Amino acid sequence: MIFYVIWATVIALGVGLRVLELKRTSKPVAALALIAGAVVGFAMMKLRPFNFADGGLYMEGLLLSAACALALAGYLAATLWFVVRAQIGRV
């Protein structure tokens, strides 16, 4: 159960990044950072596969890419919400 709370917090962090970014800048800097984090995490999984001696970077890469992907999902959901809200306000 605690894992669901942790991942929901990561998604909420993505929403918070979008809200903060909307108030501060108009450029999607956080989205680019989240995409880069997911790509780097995937590269970490492929470049240093799992072994039982030291664990490698596989699990760190897996967690990094999963967290960045979920935060990006929250970021995109918030973006979609803001776009729909703006469209409803214009009608």
N, C-alpha and C positions, 0 to 999 in steps of 0.2 A: 504494500500500500504506500509506503514511503517513497518508492520510486516514482509513482504517479504524481505525488506532490512535488518531487524534485523536477520532473520533466514539465509539469504545469508551470512551475516557477520559471523555468527556462523560456517557455512560450510567452509568459507574461513579461519577461525581460525583453523579448523581441518587440512586443507591443509597446513597452515603455521606451525602447530605443526609437521607435517610429514617432511617438508622441513628442519626445524630447527633440528629435531631429526636425520635426515639423515646426516647432516653436523657435529653434535656433537657426537652422540653415534650410536652404531649399534643395540642397544636393544630397543624393542618397549615399552618403559616406558610410553609414552603418551597414547598409545592405551590401556594399562592396566588401566591407570587412568581414561580414558573415559568410559571404560567398567564398572569399579567400580562405577563411578558416576551415570551411567544409572541404575545399580542394586540398589544402595542406594536410588536413587530417586523413583524407583518402590517400594522399601520397605517402604519408607516414606509415599507413597500413601496408602499402605495397612495397615500399623500399626496405623496410625492416620487419619481416614477418615474425609471427609469434614463435617462440621457443620456450621450453620449460626451464632453461638455465637462468635466464634473466628476464624473461617476459618480452623482451624487445620493446619496440614502440607501437606494437599492434594495438594494444588496449587503449593507450593514450590517444592514438589516432582515431580509433573507433569512437571514443567518448567525445573527442573534439569535433569530428564531423557530424556526429549525431546531435550534439548540443547546438552547433551552428545551424544545422538544417532545421531543427525545431524552432530555434529563435528566429530564423528567416521565415518560417511558416507563420509565426506570430506577427512578424513585421509585415508580411504580405497581407495577412488578414486585417491588420489595422489600416494598411494603405487602401485596401478594398472598401473597408468601412468608411473611411474619409471620402473616397470618391463617390460612393453611393449616397452618402449624406449630403455632399455638395450638389449632386444631381437632383436629389429630392428638394433641396432648398431652392433650386433655380426654377423648378416647375411651378 
